[in-house]
């Protein structure tokens, strides 16, 4: 469950005079949206290494990406902001202008276990065939002390179960239901921001749409990219995807 702290509702990002031009700010929809923000670049995201529970910091470029994402979201006044507990997401939230984001353990990245720190090419060579994480999962390799500290790693279904809990909590805030969570947004309805990770957010989007989590393989998501989930004709929809990706 999320920590009992007050979500950030006020954007506090300041322009960096050294950063050059910023992307134009997105205009909030008339209806509440669930906004997704992937963390900025890390050394492992740049090299294609799977980064699960290993807490790799942002690169200097990743920090600048986070500030840029903050400018993209400058016109939003979020009812609630939640972040993964991992530092690369928490720092992204802070640099984007949301230093008081509520930590939600369910937003942590997929626990890759023996695949952690390895590229898809590396795993494919070990398997003797192409590795597709959304189809194969991470337990195709034996536990390894070097990768994932000997953990088995999560199944895709376990990741989807966590994402389902996040969506349920977020929808209570979006709908303004009593008991939605801590902070001034509870009970009034409004936009919600989730700051997390590439695979977790892709799985969460399949949960939002009510489709097979394996379809997350089809949703490319760049570092510090913004996505917009909403409603249309009583259906959950995607209103924007991979926006302002670096």
MDAnalysis code that builds the backbone (N, CA, C; Angstrom):
import MDAnalysis as mda
import numpy as np

u = mda.Universe.empty(738, n_residues=246, atom_resindex=np.repeat(np.arange(246), 3), trajectory=True)
u.add_TopologyAttr("name", ["N", "CA", "C"] * 246)
u.add_TopologyAttr("resid", np.arange(1, 247))
u.add_TopologyAttr("resname", ["UNK", "UNK", "UNK", "UNK", "UNK", "UNK", "UNK", "UNK", "UNK", "UNK", "UNK", "UNK", "UNK", "UNK", "UNK", "UNK", "UNK", "UNK", "UNK", "UNK", "UNK", "UNK", "UNK", "UNK", "UNK", "UNK", "UNK", "UNK", "UNK", "UNK", "UNK", "UNK", "UNK", "UNK", "UNK", "UNK", "UNK", "UNK", "UNK", "UNK", "UNK", "UNK", "UNK", "UNK", "UNK", "UNK", "UNK", "UNK", "UNK", "UNK", "UNK", "UNK", "UNK", "UNK", "UNK", "UNK", "UNK", "UNK", "UNK", "UNK", "UNK", "UNK", "UNK", "UNK", "UNK", "UNK", "UNK", "UNK", "UNK", "UNK", "UNK", "UNK", "UNK", "UNK", "UNK", "UNK", "UNK", "UNK", "UNK", "UNK", "UNK", "UNK", "UNK", "UNK", "UNK", "UNK", "UNK", "UNK", "UNK", "UNK", "UNK", "UNK", "UNK", "UNK", "UNK", "UNK", "UNK", "UNK", "UNK", "UNK", "UNK", "UNK", "UNK", "UNK", "UNK", "UNK", "UNK", "UNK", "UNK", "UNK", "UNK", "UNK", "UNK", "UNK", "UNK", "UNK", "UNK", "UNK", "UNK", "UNK", "UNK", "UNK", "UNK", "UNK", "UNK", "UNK", "UNK", "UNK", "UNK", "UNK", "UNK", "UNK", "UNK", "UNK", "UNK", "UNK", "UNK", "UNK", "UNK", "UNK", "UNK", "UNK", "UNK", "UNK", "UNK", "UNK", "UNK", "UNK", "UNK", "UNK", "UNK", "UNK", "UNK", "UNK", "UNK", "UNK", "UNK", "UNK", "UNK", "UNK", "UNK", "UNK", "UNK", "UNK", "UNK", "UNK", "UNK", "UNK", "UNK", "UNK", "UNK", "UNK", "UNK", "UNK", "UNK", "UNK", "UNK", "UNK", "UNK", "UNK", "UNK", "UNK", "UNK", "UNK", "UNK", "UNK", "UNK", "UNK", "UNK", "UNK", "UNK", "UNK", "UNK", "UNK", "UNK", "UNK", "UNK", "UNK", "UNK", "UNK", "UNK", "UNK", "UNK", "UNK", "UNK", "UNK", "UNK", "UNK", "UNK", "UNK", "UNK", "UNK", "UNK", "UNK", "UNK", "UNK", "UNK", "UNK", "UNK", "UNK", "UNK", "UNK", "UNK", "UNK", "UNK", "UNK", "UNK", "UNK", "UNK", "UNK", "UNK", "UNK", "UNK", "UNK", "UNK", "UNK", "UNK", "UNK", "UNK", "UNK", "UNK", "UNK", "UNK", "UNK", "UNK", "UNK"])
u.atoms.positions = np.array([
    [0.840, -1.193, 0.000],
    [0.000, 0.000, 0.000],
    [0.878, 1.246, 0.000],
    [0.374, 2.370, -0.495],
    [1.168, 3.584, -0.489],
    [1.483, 4.043, 0.921],
    [2.612, 4.741, 1.068],
    [2.922, 5.353, 2.344],
    [1.910, 6.449, 2.640],
    [1.608, 6.645, 3.913],
    [0.608, 7.645, 4.291],
    [1.250, 9.021, 4.350],
    [1.508, 9.572, 3.178],
    [2.015, 10.929, 3.065],
    [1.150, 11.667, 2.074],
    [1.240, 12.979, 2.082],
    [0.370, 13.780, 1.245],
    [0.892, 13.829, -0.177],
    [0.058, 13.496, -1.186],
    [0.508, 13.570, -2.563],
    [0.808, 15.011, -2.966],
    [1.731, 15.172, -3.910],
    [2.024, 16.503, -4.429],
    [0.876, 16.944, -5.319],
    [0.369, 18.127, -5.089],
    [-0.689, 18.662, -5.938],
    [-0.236, 19.926, -6.652],
    [0.890, 20.464, -6.272],
    [1.369, 21.710, -6.849],
    [2.667, 21.455, -7.596],
    [2.697, 21.819, -8.858],
    [3.899, 21.650, -9.658],
    [4.898, 22.730, -9.262],
    [6.145, 22.313, -8.947],
    [7.135, 23.270, -8.449],
    [8.394, 23.308, -9.297],
    [8.353, 22.708, -10.503],
    [9.544, 22.691, -11.349],
    [9.894, 24.103, -11.800],
    [11.180, 24.402, -11.773],
    [11.657, 25.696, -12.221],
    [12.448, 25.536, -13.510],
    [12.290, 26.430, -14.475],
    [13.049, 26.320, -15.711],
    [14.545, 26.374, -15.435],
    [15.292, 25.631, -16.196],
    [16.742, 25.633, -16.104],
    [17.286, 26.484, -17.243],
    [17.891, 27.635, -16.950],
    [18.331, 28.521, -18.021],
    [19.398, 27.897, -18.897],
    [20.054, 26.830, -18.423],
    [21.091, 26.198, -19.207],
    [20.543, 25.109, -20.133],
    [19.260, 24.809, -20.020],
    [18.723, 23.631, -20.690],
    [18.247, 23.890, -22.110],
    [18.149, 25.170, -22.515],
    [17.634, 25.457, -23.832],
    [16.123, 25.379, -23.864],
    [15.565, 25.112, -25.033],
    [14.116, 25.129, -25.190],
    [13.475, 23.940, -24.490],
    [12.229, 24.128, -24.086],
    [11.444, 23.088, -23.445],
    [10.328, 22.662, -24.392],
    [9.847, 21.436, -24.256],
    [8.689, 21.044, -25.064],
    [7.470, 21.825, -24.613],
    [6.498, 22.014, -25.497],
    [5.281, 22.723, -25.083],
    [4.530, 21.928, -24.030],
    [3.908, 22.642, -23.113],
    [3.139, 21.979, -22.058],
    [1.890, 21.341, -22.650],
    [1.568, 20.157, -22.158],
    [0.329, 19.497, -22.547],
    [-0.854, 20.217, -21.912],
    [-1.942, 20.259, -22.617],
    [-3.150, 20.886, -22.089],
    [-4.030, 19.822, -21.443],
    [-4.330, 19.972, -20.164],
    [-5.165, 18.966, -19.493],
    [-6.524, 18.814, -20.162],
    [-7.022, 17.597, -20.134],
    [-8.348, 17.314, -20.662],
    [-9.413, 17.871, -19.724],
    [-10.611, 18.029, -20.256],
    [-11.738, 18.471, -19.424],
    [-12.085, 17.424, -18.379],
    [-11.910, 16.149, -18.738],
    [-12.209, 15.048, -17.826],
    [-10.921, 14.532, -17.190],
    [-11.007, 13.970, -15.979],
    [-9.805, 13.487, -15.290],
    [-9.048, 12.444, -16.101],
    [-7.727, 12.528, -16.029],
    [-6.855, 11.601, -16.735],
    [-5.900, 10.925, -15.761],
    [-5.506, 9.705, -16.111],
    [-4.430, 9.013, -15.433],
    [-3.184, 9.236, -16.279],
    [-2.232, 9.983, -15.746],
    [-1.034, 10.381, -16.487],
    [0.138, 9.515, -16.027],
    [0.869, 8.969, -16.977],
    [2.010, 8.112, -16.695],
    [3.299, 8.832, -17.081],
    [4.314, 8.705, -16.249],
    [5.626, 9.269, -16.547],
    [6.683, 8.217, -16.256],
    [7.411, 7.812, -17.280],
    [8.534, 6.900, -17.070],
    [9.726, 7.709, -16.556],
    [10.556, 7.068, -15.743],
    [11.741, 7.745, -15.214],
    [12.707, 8.122, -16.335],
    [13.625, 9.037, -16.022],
    [14.632, 9.462, -16.985],
    [15.696, 8.401, -17.230],
    [16.589, 8.731, -18.132],
    [17.636, 7.790, -18.553],
    [18.560, 7.382, -17.411],
    [18.926, 6.105, -17.399],
    [19.996, 5.584, -16.548],
    [21.035, 4.945, -17.464],
    [22.187, 4.585, -16.911],
    [23.198, 3.919, -17.728],
    [22.659, 2.608, -18.298],
    [21.860, 1.902, -17.505],
    [21.347, 0.620, -17.975],
    [20.227, 0.789, -18.990],
    [19.397, 1.800, -18.853],
    [18.363, 1.999, -19.873],
    [19.012, 2.380, -21.197],
    [20.113, 3.130, -21.135],
    [20.817, 3.527, -22.355],
    [21.492, 2.333, -23.027],
    [21.949, 1.361, -22.233],
    [22.648, 0.199, -22.788],
    [21.720, -0.966, -23.093],
    [20.445, -0.842, -22.714],
    [19.486, -1.904, -22.980],
    [19.466, -3.006, -21.944],
    [20.097, -2.780, -20.790],
    [20.081, -3.786, -19.725],
    [18.766, -3.705, -18.944],
    [18.184, -4.862, -18.670],
    [16.964, -4.890, -17.878],
    [17.267, -4.384, -16.464],
    [16.515, -3.376, -16.048],
    [16.755, -2.745, -14.756],
    [15.520, -2.926, -13.899],
    [15.535, -3.950, -13.064],
    [14.393, -4.212, -12.212],
    [14.565, -3.570, -10.853],
    [14.946, -4.366, -9.863],
    [15.076, -3.856, -8.507],
    [16.471, -3.303, -8.213],
    [17.415, -3.457, -9.147],
    [18.717, -2.804, -8.995],
    [18.503, -1.301, -9.103],
    [18.953, -0.561, -8.105],
    [18.601, 0.865, -8.014],
    [19.662, 1.721, -8.697],
    [19.607, 1.772, -10.012],
    [20.552, 2.540, -10.821],
    [20.135, 4.012, -10.837],
    [21.063, 4.940, -10.584],
    [20.679, 6.360, -10.587],
    [20.489, 6.903, -11.995],
    [19.854, 8.049, -12.083],
    [19.727, 8.749, -13.350],
    [21.090, 9.245, -13.818],
    [21.281, 9.269, -15.127],
    [22.427, 9.962, -15.697],
    [22.133, 11.466, -15.686],
    [23.152, 12.276, -16.023],
    [22.925, 13.723, -16.141],
    [21.864, 13.997, -17.204],
    [21.903, 13.226, -18.294],
    [20.888, 13.390, -19.336],
    [19.511, 13.006, -18.804],
    [19.457, 11.965, -17.972],
    [18.188, 11.549, -17.387],
    [17.608, 12.600, -16.467],
    [18.472, 13.276, -15.722],
    [18.002, 14.357, -14.852],
    [17.401, 15.486, -15.679],
    [18.055, 15.808, -16.796],
    [17.519, 16.865, -17.652],
    [16.212, 16.431, -18.304],
    [16.112, 15.152, -18.661],
    [14.852, 14.638, -19.196],
    [13.718, 14.795, -18.182],
    [14.019, 14.538, -16.906],
    [12.991, 14.665, -15.868],
    [12.508, 16.105, -15.758],
    [13.432, 17.047, -15.814],
    [13.039, 18.470, -15.769],
    [12.184, 18.823, -16.982],
    [12.566, 18.292, -18.129],
    [11.808, 18.551, -19.346],
    [10.397, 17.984, -19.238],
    [10.277, 16.796, -18.651],
    [8.950, 16.208, -18.450],
    [8.109, 17.090, -17.535],
    [8.753, 17.693, -16.541],
    [8.040, 18.603, -15.659],
    [7.451, 19.775, -16.420],
    [8.215, 20.289, -17.393],
    [7.698, 21.383, -18.213],
    [6.520, 20.907, -19.067],
    [6.591, 19.684, -19.550],
    [5.501, 19.116, -20.344],
    [4.207, 19.057, -19.530],
    [4.336, 18.808, -18.224],
    [3.170, 18.634, -17.348],
    [2.834, 19.892, -16.546],
    [3.431, 21.010, -16.893],
    [3.327, 22.211, -16.067],
    [1.896, 22.717, -15.885],
    [1.021, 22.436, -16.826],
    [-0.343, 22.966, -16.739],
    [-1.294, 22.062, -15.946],
    [-0.796, 20.913, -15.495],
    [-1.626, 20.010, -14.699],
    [-1.573, 20.384, -13.222],
    [-2.695, 20.266, -12.545],
    [-2.768, 20.388, -11.086],
    [-3.294, 19.057, -10.573],
    [-2.386, 18.142, -10.269],
    [-2.775, 16.774, -9.965],
    [-3.452, 16.659, -8.608],
    [-4.507, 15.867, -8.576],
    [-5.160, 15.557, -7.305],
    [-4.299, 14.626, -6.471],
    [-3.488, 13.795, -7.128],
    [-2.589, 12.877, -6.425],
    [-1.427, 12.526, -7.336],
    [-0.262, 12.367, -6.736],
    [0.945, 11.956, -7.460],
    [1.563, 10.794, -6.696],
    [1.794, 9.687, -7.398],
    [2.396, 8.499, -6.795],
    [3.667, 8.134, -7.551],
    [4.639, 7.585, -6.821],
    [5.896, 7.193, -7.438],
    [6.328, 5.815, -6.971],
    [7.064, 5.146, -7.818],
    [7.751, 3.911, -7.433],
    [8.714, 4.212, -6.292],
    [9.012, 3.215, -5.461],
    [9.989, 3.425, -4.387],
    [11.432, 3.501, -4.867],
    [11.708, 3.110, -6.102],
    [13.080, 3.077, -6.595],
    [13.571, 4.487, -6.905],
    [14.853, 4.728, -6.624],
    [15.392, 6.087, -6.652],
    [15.255, 6.737, -8.016],
    [15.426, 5.977, -9.084],
    [15.372, 6.598, -10.411],
    [13.995, 7.192, -10.693],
    [12.944, 6.616, -10.121],
    [11.603, 7.178, -10.270],
    [11.366, 8.320, -9.291],
    [11.795, 8.135, -8.040],
    [11.585, 9.185, -7.043],
    [12.319, 10.462, -7.422],
    [13.539, 10.342, -7.927],
    [14.299, 11.524, -8.341],
    [13.653, 12.158, -9.572],
    [13.147, 11.332, -10.476],
    [12.440, 11.878, -11.631],
    [11.232, 12.694, -11.178],
    [10.463, 12.167, -10.231],
    [9.311, 12.911, -9.713],
    [9.746, 14.234, -9.098],
    [10.813, 14.184, -8.316],
    [11.291, 15.404, -7.664],
    [11.738, 16.433, -8.687],
    [12.537, 16.016, -9.670],
    [13.050, 16.955, -10.667],
    [11.946, 17.463, -11.586],
    [10.900, 16.660, -11.756],
    [9.766, 17.096, -12.568],
    [8.885, 18.093, -11.831],
    [9.114, 18.240, -10.523],
    [8.362, 19.232, -9.757],
    [7.417, 18.670, -8.733],
    [7.580, 17.368, -8.394],
    [6.663, 16.727, -7.451],
    [7.457, 16.054, -6.331],
    [8.116, 16.848, -5.485],
    [8.977, 16.271, -4.446],
    [8.212, 15.531, -3.353],
    [6.904, 15.765, -3.239],
    [6.109, 15.128, -2.190],
    [5.264, 13.969, -2.721],
    [5.658, 13.423, -3.856],
    [4.917, 12.288, -4.414],
    [4.854, 11.152, -3.408],
    [3.716, 10.493, -3.341],
    [3.507, 9.378, -2.424],
    [4.161, 8.120, -2.991],
    [4.970, 7.452, -2.192],
    [5.617, 6.214, -2.618],
    [4.609, 5.069, -2.555],
    [4.463, 4.369, -3.674],
    [3.575, 3.210, -3.773],
    [4.434, 2.012, -4.171],
    [4.562, 1.057, -3.273],
    [5.406, -0.116, -3.533],
    [4.948, -0.889, -4.764],
    [3.668, -0.822, -5.081],
    [3.155, -1.548, -6.237],
    [3.630, -0.959, -7.564],
    [4.223, 0.222, -7.547],
    [4.732, 0.845, -8.766],
    [6.187, 0.474, -9.060],
    [6.797, -0.355, -8.233],
    [8.171, -0.797, -8.506],
    [8.216, -1.548, -9.831],
    [9.375, -1.511, -10.465],
    [9.529, -2.207, -11.745],
    [9.426, -3.715, -11.573],
    [9.095, -4.400, -12.643],
    [9.093, -5.854, -12.712],
    [10.375, -6.377, -12.063],
    [10.233, -7.304, -11.134],
    [11.408, -7.957, -10.556],
    [11.889, -8.986, -11.572],
    [13.010, -8.668, -12.239],
    [13.494, -9.509, -13.329],
    [14.282, -10.727, -12.850],
    [14.600, -10.786, -11.558],
    [15.336, -11.941, -11.059],
    [16.599, -12.192, -11.861],
    [16.776, -13.395, -12.468],
    [18.015, -13.732, -13.161],
    [18.257, -12.951, -14.450],
    [17.249, -12.202, -14.912],
    [17.405, -11.388, -16.119],
    [17.893, -9.978, -15.777],
    [17.833, -9.599, -14.493],
    [18.215, -8.250, -14.067],
    [19.664, -7.949, -14.471],
    [19.850, -6.806, -15.108],
    [21.180, -6.388, -15.530],
    [21.637, -6.969, -16.851],
    [20.832, -7.805, -17.475],
    [21.190, -8.449, -18.721],
    [20.371, -7.858, -19.866],
    [20.941, -7.856, -21.059],
    [20.213, -7.401, -22.231],
    [19.426, -8.565, -22.829],
    [18.451, -8.241, -23.663],
    [17.701, -9.295, -24.358],
    [18.633, -10.123, -25.247],
    [19.642, -9.479, -25.834],
    [20.608, -10.201, -26.670],
    [21.363, -11.234, -25.845],
    [21.793, -10.841, -24.638],
    [22.507, -11.783, -23.766],
    [21.644, -13.002, -23.460],
    [20.405, -12.751, -23.082],
    [19.513, -13.848, -22.708],
    [19.218, -14.719, -23.925],
    [19.038, -14.101, -25.082],
    [18.779, -14.864, -26.303],
    [19.928, -15.816, -26.619],
    [21.155, -15.336, -26.412],
    [22.313, -16.198, -26.669],
    [22.319, -17.403, -25.726],
    [21.958, -17.179, -24.470],
    [21.914, -18.289, -23.516],
    [20.820, -19.299, -23.881],
    [19.690, -18.788, -24.376],
    [18.568, -19.665, -24.695],
    [18.723, -20.340, -26.055],
    [19.543, -19.770, -26.910],
    [19.679, -20.305, -28.260],
    [18.522, -19.942, -29.162],
    [17.766, -18.940, -28.774],
    [16.633, -18.437, -29.554],
    [16.332, -17.031, -29.094],
    [15.465, -16.353, -29.831],
    [15.134, -14.982, -29.459],
    [14.330, -14.951, -28.166],
    [14.745, -14.090, -27.263],
    [14.066, -13.913, -25.984],
    [13.065, -12.791, -26.095],
    [11.818, -13.077, -25.728],
    [10.759, -12.075, -25.687],
    [10.185, -12.073, -24.277],
    [10.493, -11.048, -23.494],
    [10.179, -11.077, -22.071],
    [8.683, -11.181, -21.801],
    [7.845, -10.554, -22.617],
    [6.408, -10.604, -22.359],
    [5.829, -11.991, -22.636],
    [6.477, -12.763, -23.483],
    [6.042, -14.131, -23.749],
    [6.764, -15.140, -22.852],
    [8.061, -14.935, -22.676],
    [8.893, -15.908, -21.959],
    [8.910, -15.709, -20.451],
    [8.677, -14.483, -20.000],
    [8.889, -14.191, -18.592],
    [10.373, -14.165, -18.266],
    [10.694, -14.142, -16.979],
    [12.092, -14.035, -16.568],
    [12.622, -15.319, -15.947],
    [11.737, -16.291, -15.751],
    [12.169, -17.527, -15.105],
    [12.671, -18.568, -16.101],
    [12.987, -18.101, -17.313],
    [13.592, -18.983, -18.305],
    [15.054, -19.274, -17.967],
    [15.627, -18.467, -17.066],
    [16.990, -18.689, -16.592],
    [16.946, -19.110, -15.129],
    [17.934, -19.867, -14.678],
    [17.966, -20.263, -13.267],
    [18.336, -19.080, -12.387],
    [17.964, -19.106, -11.115],
    [18.360, -18.024, -10.199],
    [19.867, -17.823, -10.206],
    [20.275, -16.568, -10.046],
    [21.689, -16.232, -10.125],
    [22.035, -15.220, -9.042],
    [23.105, -15.490, -8.296],
    [23.549, -14.533, -7.286],
    [24.039, -13.250, -7.933],
    [24.539, -13.352, -9.156],
    [25.083, -12.189, -9.860],
    [23.987, -11.306, -10.432],
    [22.872, -11.909, -10.804],
    [21.768, -11.173, -11.415],
    [20.510, -11.402, -10.587],
    [20.040, -10.348, -9.941],
    [18.812, -10.452, -9.155],
    [18.988, -11.053, -7.789],
    [20.232, -11.130, -7.295],
    [20.493, -11.605, -5.922],
    [19.860, -12.960, -5.635],
    [19.806, -13.809, -6.648],
    [19.280, -15.151, -6.441],
    [17.770, -15.255, -6.439],
    [17.058, -14.167, -6.699],
    [15.598, -14.207, -6.712],
    [15.088, -14.872, -7.991],
    [13.938, -15.511, -7.900],
    [13.309, -16.112, -9.067],
    [12.806, -15.060, -10.045],
    [12.422, -13.901, -9.521],
    [11.782, -12.881, -10.337],
    [10.278, -13.081, -10.381],
    [9.565, -12.059, -10.827],
    [8.101, -12.107, -10.874],
    [7.605, -12.676, -12.195],
    [6.452, -13.286, -12.144],
    [5.742, -13.637, -13.369],
    [5.032, -12.392, -13.895],
    [4.682, -12.419, -15.172],
    [3.930, -11.317, -15.758],
    [2.598, -11.140, -15.029],
    [1.999, -12.240, -14.619],
    [0.718, -12.176, -13.917],
    [0.857, -11.484, -12.561],
    [1.978, -11.687, -11.897],
    [2.211, -11.016, -10.615],
    [2.399, -9.514, -10.814],
    [3.078, -9.136, -11.889],
    [3.220, -7.707, -12.190],
    [1.854, -7.098, -12.490],
    [1.054, -7.816, -13.268],
    [-0.286, -7.316, -13.608],
    [-1.160, -7.189, -12.374],
    [-0.995, -8.074, -11.402],
    [-1.779, -7.981, -10.168],
    [-1.427, -6.715, -9.403],
    [-0.147, -6.379, -9.357],
    [0.253, -5.123, -8.706],
    [-0.329, -3.932, -9.450],
    [-0.237, -3.976, -10.776],
    [-0.766, -2.873, -11.583],
    [-2.271, -2.718, -11.391],
    [-2.969, -3.826, -11.221],
    [-4.414, -3.779, -10.997],
    [-4.735, -3.035, -9.698],
    [-3.934, -3.261, -8.667],
    [-4.152, -2.546, -7.399],
    [-3.912, -1.046, -7.570],
    [-2.881, -0.686, -8.340],
    [-2.598, 0.730, -8.581],
    [-3.759, 1.386, -9.313],
    [-4.251, 0.728, -10.353],
    [-5.358, 1.288, -11.136],
    [-6.591, 1.474, -10.265],
    [-6.871, 0.514, -9.403],
    [-8.041, 0.635, -8.535],
    [-7.928, 1.842, -7.615],
    [-6.747, 2.054, -7.044],
    [-6.564, 3.220, -6.170],
    [-6.657, 4.518, -6.964],
    [-6.040, 4.530, -8.136],
    [-6.060, 5.742, -8.950],
    [-7.480, 6.092, -9.377],
    [-8.270, 5.084, -9.729],
    [-9.633, 5.375, -10.186],
    [-10.492, 5.969, -9.090],
    [-10.224, 5.622, -7.848],
    [-10.984, 6.232, -6.763],
    [-10.696, 7.731, -6.685],
    [-9.448, 8.115, -6.943],
    [-9.115, 9.539, -6.961],
    [-9.714, 10.201, -8.200],
    [-9.586, 9.554, -9.346],
    [-10.141, 10.111, -10.580],
    [-11.635, 10.380, -10.449],
    [-12.315, 9.476, -9.738],
    [-13.764, 9.602, -9.577],
    [-14.164, 10.472, -8.397],
    [-13.176, 10.854, -7.567],
    [-13.483, 11.681, -6.407],
    [-14.217, 10.941, -5.328],
    [-13.982, 9.638, -5.223],
    [-14.675, 8.853, -4.210],
    [-14.059, 9.064, -2.841],
    [-14.880, 9.058, -1.827],
    [-14.403, 9.184, -0.461],
    [-13.489, 8.009, -0.139],
    [-12.439, 8.284, 0.617],
    [-11.498, 7.244, 0.980],
    [-10.530, 6.908, -0.125],
    [-10.411, 7.809, -1.119],
    [-9.529, 7.533, -2.248],
    [-8.078, 7.490, -1.839],
    [-7.728, 8.175, -0.791],
    [-6.329, 8.199, -0.374],
    [-6.036, 9.492, 0.336],
    [-4.805, 9.659, 0.826],
    [-4.453, 10.866, 1.547],
    [-4.340, 12.070, 0.619],
    [-4.496, 13.234, 1.178],
    [-4.241, 14.442, 0.402],
    [-5.499, 15.173, 0.011],
    [-5.353, 16.423, -0.415],
    [-6.502, 17.269, -0.716],
    [-7.300, 16.820, -1.923],
    [-6.704, 15.948, -2.790],
    [-7.454, 15.503, -3.954],
    [-8.542, 14.512, -3.607],
    [-8.399, 13.810, -2.475],
    [-9.364, 12.777, -2.123],
    [-10.745, 13.397, -1.922],
    [-11.729, 12.815, -2.618],
    [-13.093, 13.291, -2.469],
    [-13.494, 14.342, -3.465],
    [-12.540, 14.918, -4.218],
    [-12.881, 15.979, -5.154],
    [-12.713, 15.558, -6.602],
    [-12.015, 14.470, -6.869],
    [-11.764, 14.033, -8.229],
    [-10.684, 14.876, -8.889],
    [-10.063, 14.339, -9.894],
    [-9.018, 15.085, -10.591],
    [-7.990, 14.149, -11.195],
    [-7.022, 14.742, -11.876],
    [-5.985, 13.984, -12.552],
    [-5.050, 13.315, -11.554],
    [-4.494, 12.182, -11.967],
    [-3.544, 11.430, -11.157],
    [-2.283, 11.193, -11.978],
    [-1.116, 11.378, -11.362],
    [0.170, 11.128, -12.001],
    [0.841, 9.931, -11.351],
    [1.330, 9.008, -12.184],
    [2.111, 7.863, -11.732],
    [3.506, 7.971, -12.337],
    [4.539, 7.971, -11.492],
    [5.920, 8.034, -11.963],
    [6.547, 6.672, -11.700],
    [6.907, 5.967, -12.755],
    [7.367, 4.596, -12.557],
    [8.292, 4.176, -13.697],
    [8.125, 2.947, -14.192],
    [9.112, 2.283, -15.035],
    [8.493, 1.756, -16.317],
    [9.357, 1.498, -17.303],
    [8.899, 1.128, -18.627],
    [7.990, -0.076, -18.670],
    [8.442, -1.215, -18.153],
    [7.627, -2.418, -18.251],
    [6.419, -2.360, -17.320],
    [6.612, -1.856, -16.108],
    [5.473, -1.749, -15.186],
    [4.365, -0.898, -15.796],
    [4.715, 0.242, -16.387],
    [3.701, 1.127, -16.946],
    [3.055, 0.530, -18.190],
    [3.796, -0.255, -18.949],
    [3.213, -0.913, -20.114],
    [2.207, -1.982, -19.674],
    [2.562, -2.729, -18.647],
    [1.628, -3.715, -18.108],
    [0.407, -3.016, -17.521],
    [0.642, -1.925, -16.795],
    [-0.473, -1.177, -16.204],
    [-1.441, -0.696, -17.284],
    [-0.914, -0.322, -18.426],
    [-1.776, 0.146, -19.509],
    [-2.651, -0.983, -20.043],
    [-2.113, -2.198, -20.119],
    [-2.957, -3.328, -20.541],
    [-4.050, -3.588, -19.515],
    [-3.729, -3.424, -18.245],
    [-4.739, -3.566, -17.191],
    [-5.828, -2.501, -17.370],
    [-5.397, -1.278, -17.633],
    [-6.341, -0.187, -17.849],
    [-7.305, -0.520, -18.985],
    [-6.777, -1.094, -20.057],
    [-7.586, -1.410, -21.228],
    [-8.355, -2.717, -21.087],
    [-7.988, -3.542, -20.101],
    [-8.641, -4.823, -19.928],
    [-8.249, -5.837, -20.978],
    [-6.969, -5.815, -21.401],
    [-6.495, -6.742, -22.426],
    [-5.362, -7.594, -21.862],
    [-4.930, -8.576, -22.638],
    [-3.862, -9.484, -22.245],
    [-2.594, -8.690, -21.916],
    [-1.994, -8.889, -20.740],
    [-0.776, -8.150, -20.394],
    [0.368, -8.336, -21.386],
    [0.357, -9.439, -22.141],
    [1.420, -9.655, -23.123],
    [1.399, -8.612, -24.234],
    [0.268, -7.940, -24.412],
    [0.197, -6.870, -25.420],
    [1.053, -5.672, -25.030],
    [1.506, -5.631, -23.783],
    [2.433, -4.566, -23.385],
    [3.692, -4.547, -24.216],
    [4.039, -5.672, -24.836],
    [5.208, -5.729, -25.710],
    [5.073, -4.781, -26.892],
    [3.848, -4.426, -27.236],
    [3.587, -3.584, -28.414],
    [3.627, -2.090, -28.098],
    [3.756, -1.741, -26.816],
    [3.709, -0.331, -26.419],
    [5.127, 0.175, -26.143],
    [5.758, 0.776, -27.121],
    [7.078, 1.358, -26.887],
    [6.952, 2.546, -25.935],
    [7.926, 2.677, -25.040],
    [7.860, 3.752, -24.048],
    [9.271, 4.248, -23.750],
    [9.578, 5.452, -24.202],
    [10.904, 6.018, -24.019],
    [11.113, 6.564, -22.621],
    [12.369, 6.822, -22.285],
    [12.666, 7.404, -20.978],
    [12.062, 8.803, -20.880],
    [11.494, 9.080, -19.720],
    [10.854, 10.369, -19.410],
    [9.681, 10.683, -20.335],
    [9.127, 9.657, -20.973],
    [7.957, 9.871, -21.824],
    [6.697, 9.970, -20.966],
    [5.729, 10.703, -21.472],
    [4.439, 10.909, -20.807],
    [3.357, 10.197, -21.596],
    [2.433, 9.546, -20.901],
    [1.289, 8.899, -21.534],
    [0.017, 9.349, -20.816],
    [-1.073, 9.401, -21.556],
    [-2.348, 9.880, -21.025],
    [-3.400, 8.800, -21.193],
    [-3.975, 8.360, -20.082],
    [-5.054, 7.390, -20.097],
    [-6.334, 8.085, -19.644],
    [-7.427, 7.775, -20.291],
    [-8.674, 8.454, -19.941],
    [-9.883, 7.608, -20.246],
    [-10.991, 8.282, -20.559],
    [-12.265, 7.613, -20.789],
    [-12.926, 8.182, -22.040],
    [-13.548, 7.312, -22.799],
    [-14.328, 7.735, -23.951],
    [-15.486, 6.786, -24.171],
    [-16.699, 7.331, -24.240],
    [-17.904, 6.509, -24.456],
    [-17.980, 5.377, -23.435],
    [-17.685, 5.732, -22.174],
    [-17.761, 4.802, -21.045],
    [-16.706, 3.700, -21.087],
    [-15.703, 3.871, -21.925],
    [-14.604, 2.922, -22.014],
    [-13.307, 3.569, -21.541],
    [-12.439, 2.773, -20.941],
    [-11.086, 3.246, -20.657],
    [-10.310, 3.321, -21.971],
    [-9.593, 4.406, -22.171],
    [-8.928, 4.640, -23.450],
    [-7.494, 5.131, -23.249],
    [-6.722, 5.105, -24.332],
    [-5.422, 5.771, -24.397],
    [-5.623, 7.079, -25.144],
    [-5.307, 8.205, -24.503],
    [-5.517, 9.507, -25.125],
    [-4.211, 10.120, -25.632],
    [-3.094, 9.573, -25.192],
    [-1.787, 10.026, -25.672],
    [-0.742, 9.021, -25.246],
    [0.237, 8.753, -26.116],
    [1.219, 7.725, -25.787],
    [2.628, 8.160, -26.184],
    [3.587, 7.911, -25.294],
    [5.012, 8.138, -25.574],
    [5.274, 9.580, -25.974],
    [4.594, 10.505, -25.312],
    [4.680, 11.914, -25.666],
    [5.972, 12.531, -25.138],
    [6.587, 13.356, -25.954],
    [7.819, 14.060, -25.587],
    [8.919, 13.099, -25.179],
    [8.897, 11.864, -25.740],
    [9.936, 10.892, -25.410],
    [11.299, 11.406, -25.848],
    [12.320, 11.170, -25.025],
    [13.660, 11.664, -25.321],
    [14.420, 10.634, -26.156],
])
